[in-house]
Amino acid sequence: MAAPRPDMVTILLATYQGAAYLDAQLASFHAQTHRCWRLWVSDDGSTDGTLAILHRFAKTLRPGQEFRLFHGPGAGAAANFLSLLHHPDLPAGPVALSDQDDVWLPHRLARGLAMMNETPAGRPGLYAANTSPADADLTPYRRRDRVALQPSFANALVQNILAGNTMMLNAAAIRILRAIGPPGSAVPFHDWWLYLLFSGIGAQIIHDETPCLYYRQHDRNILGAHRGGRAVAWRIHRMIDGTYGRWIARNTAALAPLAPHLSADAQARLASFAAGSGRGGLAQYLSLHRAGARRSSGAATALLCCLALTGKLQNPH
């Protein structure tokens, strides 16, 4: 039997009612310059033709490529992706996460692999890239999404700046996930969780400024790109109504049992930050300050401080 190739990428695709745009995404897999990949799909119970599209695509694979389809947990996108990442049969090599409605640029896998290969041997690596937001018909918007802040655990405590649909993990990162297991409690977003966990353990976090895909914006997006006044208003509303505080509390609760796996700096920041959970405004503000937690802009961090002073930053209820 031939030895497994170290550059064999497992594409992890989570689907649910994705028939409208799935064909284009699957076609972009075939268009990759790096052709050494396998496709694992977890479907959350689609009834719209998604499964037929997937089975049809499976018949077009080249020799050496593989297709596997799993029944998802039916508990939302985060749980669906995490079920793939923690599947006991997941190969040890690199993985690439995929949404069902984007279109990858041809260099997506090749460029991600090349940049991850710069990670020191044995060190876990998490790669993410910029995207080119586009409308439902894939007409690109003029503006591209950009990350204005270096990835860090202090940022991950309160914000995810890495696009999950661009993420890749190296073999060492997959071994870490296998060792620690899935989060013991539900987390709101799988990509935020990966950013939080891997920045906390001291992984190599690579952010590529070159876009790797067209990020399709449409009415059924779970979140969509961070663009426009409507998106800003949506995020402010989620802060004010307590949703954001509940997300923070769920992340913190899931990470707490894994503290022994974190770096000493991350352990100290997590302890300082968690000390404010469920407490009054002043305690939350002080915990935020002591942890050094910050968002990607001064204005957003100022809003974060105001939220803490109202007692809504870490609110588990």
N, C-alpha and C positions, 0 to 999 in steps of 0.2 A: 504494500500500500504506500502511495506517495506521501511524503511528509507534508503537513499543512503549510501553506505559504504564509509568512509573517505579514505580508501586505494584503492578505485577504480581509476585506472590510465587510462586516455584517451591518447591513442597513436595517434599522429598526423603524418600522412604519406603523403608526397607530391610526386606525380608520374607524369612522362612524358616519354613515349616510354621506359618503364622499363621492358619489358617482358623478356629480356635475363637473368636477375638475380633476379627477383621479387619473384619467388617461394621459393628460399632459404631463403630470408628475412622473408617472411610470415611464413615459417616453424619454424623459430627461435622464432617467437612470441608464437607459441604453445608450444615450449620447455621451456618457462620461468617457473622458480620455483614459481614466483608470478603469479597466474592465474586470478587475479581479474582485468581485463582490458577490455576496449572497443576500437575499431579501427575506427578512422575517417580518410577518405582519400579524398584529393582534387587532381583531375586529370586535367592536363592542355591540354587535347585534344589528348590523345594517340590513335594511329591507328594500333599499332603493336601487339595487343593481351593482353595488360595490363589489360583492363577492364574485359575481359573474365577470366583472372587469379584471379582478385579480386572477381568477382561474384562466382567463384568456391570455393574460400577460405571462403567466407561468409557462405557457406552451412556447413562448418566444425566446426563452433563455438560451444562452450560448453554452457550449460544453464547459463544465467546471463551475457553472453558476447554480445556485440552489434556491428553492422557494419553499418556505414553510408558513402555514397559516394556523393561527391559534384563536380560540374563543377568548375574548377579553373579559375582564372582571365586571364590566358594566357599571363602573363607578366613576366615570369621567376620564378626561384625557390624562391627568396626572397618574392615576392608578393604572391606566392602560399602558402608558410608557414604562412605568416602574415594573409592571408585570413582565415586560420583555427584558428589561435590564437585569432583573433578578431571576430570570428563568434558569433552572438548574442545568439545562443543556446549552446555554449560550456559550459559543466558542470563546476562547481566551484572547483572541486577537482584537484589533481595533473595531470600534463601532461608530456608526454615523446615525444620528436621529433625523427623522423625516416627518414633516407634516404631510397631509394628504392633498393639499390644494396649492402648493408652491410649484415652481419650476426651477430645477437646479441648472446652474450654468455648467458648461462642460468640464471646467477645471475643479469643480467642487471637491471631489474626493482626492484628486491628485495633489492639489495645493494643501488641503488639510493634512494629508499624510506627510507631505514634505516638511511642513512646519512642526508637526508633532514629533517627527524623527529628530528634531533638534533638542528634544527633552533628554536629559541625562538618563542613561540606561537604568532601568528599575524604578525611576521616579514616575508617579502617576501624573498624567497630563490631561488637561481638558482644553479643547480648542473650540473657539467660536469666531464668527466673522460678521462683518456688516452685511446688510441686505439692500436690495433695490426694491422698495415698495412699489406696487403696481395696482391698477384697478382690476376689477373682475375679469376684464378682457385682456389683461397683461400689458396694458399700456403703462409704461413706467411713469411715476411721478418725477418731477424735476429734482426733488430733494432725495438724498439717500440718508438712511439711518446711520448715525455715527455715535460712538461711545466717547464721551468727553472725560472719562475718569478711568484711572488705572484700576483693574479689578483687585479687590481686597476683601478680606473677611469683614472688616469694619463696614464696608459698603453692603456686603451680602446680608448682613443682619437686617437691613431695612429696605433693600432694593435689589432687583435683579437687572443687571445691565447686559447680560449675555443672551442672545437670541437662541432659544432652544431648538428652533428648526435649522440652525447652522452648527449645532454642537457635534463634536467628535470626541471620543475618549480612547486613550491608548490601552494596551493590554494590562499595564500595571494598574490603571484606574479600574478596569473591570475586575481585577483580582481583589482590589479594596472593597468594591461593592459586594462581591461574593463573600468576603470574609465578615463584613459587618451586617449583611442582610438588609432587607427593606426597612424603611422607617417604621417604628413601632406604633405610630399614630399617623392619621391621614395628614398629608401636606397639601397645600393649595395648588402648587405648580411644580411639576417635575423638574423643569429647568432651573427655577429658583433654588430648589432643593439641591441639585447637583452643584450649582455655583456656591451655595452656602457650605456644603459638605467638603468639597475639594479645596476651596480657599481655606477652610478651617484646618485641614490636615496638612497644608503646606504643599499642595500639588502645584505643578507648573501650569499656570493659567495663561493661555495664549489667546490674545484677541487680534484678529486679522482685519485690517482696515479695508481690505479689498472685498467688495460684495461677492457672495458665492451663489446667490439665488435671487429670483424674482419672488417677492413676498406678496402674494395675492391678497388684496383687501376686498372683503365682501361682507354681506349682512350676517353670515353665519360664523365669522371668525370668533374664536374664543376671546381673544383680546385685541389682536390687530397691532399694527405698527404704532409707535408713539408719535403721532403726527396730528397737527391741527388743533384748533381751539376746542373742538368737540372732545377729542381724546383727553386734553388737559382737564376739561370740565368733568369728564367721567372719573378721572383719577382723584380729583379734589372731592367729588361727591363720595367716592368710596372711602376716603379718609374721614370725612365728616360723619358719615352714617355708621362708622365703626367696623366696616368690612375689612379695611386695611389693618386695623388693630387686631382683628381676629386672625388674619393671615399671619401676622408677625407672631402672635401667641402660639399658633399651631406649629410654625417652623421652630420656634424656640423649644417647645415641648418635645418635638421629635428629635431635636439635636441633643438635648440634655443628657440622655442615656449614653450618647456616643462621645461624651467629653473626654474620656481617656484616650481616644484616638486622635484628638485634636492637638495642634501645637500648643506649647506653653502660652504663647501670646494669645492664641484664639481661646484657650480655656479661660484666661483671665478676662478677656473681653466678654465672653459669653456669660461668665458669672456676674460681672458688673451689670450687663444688660438685663439678664433675667431677674436681677434683684428688684427691678421696677414692675414686674408683671403683676397686673391686677391691683396695683397700689394707686395712691393718689397722684395728682399732677406733679407736685414737686419731686416726689420719689422717682417718677418716670423720667422727668427731665434730668435729674442727677444721674440716673442709670444710663441714659443716652449719652450724656457728656463723658462719664467715666469710661464707657466702652469705646468712645471715639467714633461712634456710628455716624455716617453721613451719606447723603444722597449725591447725585451726580452734578448738582449745581448749588450755588450758594442760596438761591431763592428757595429751592426745594428743601434744603437742609433747614432753613429758617422756618418753613412751614412745618417741618417735622418737629422742631422744638416747640412750636405753638401747639401742635397736636399732643405732644407729651404733657405740656402744662395743663391741658384739659383732661388728662387722664385717659385719652383714647388711643395712645400709641400701642400699648400692650394690653389689650382687653380680651380675655378668653371668652367672654359672654356676649 
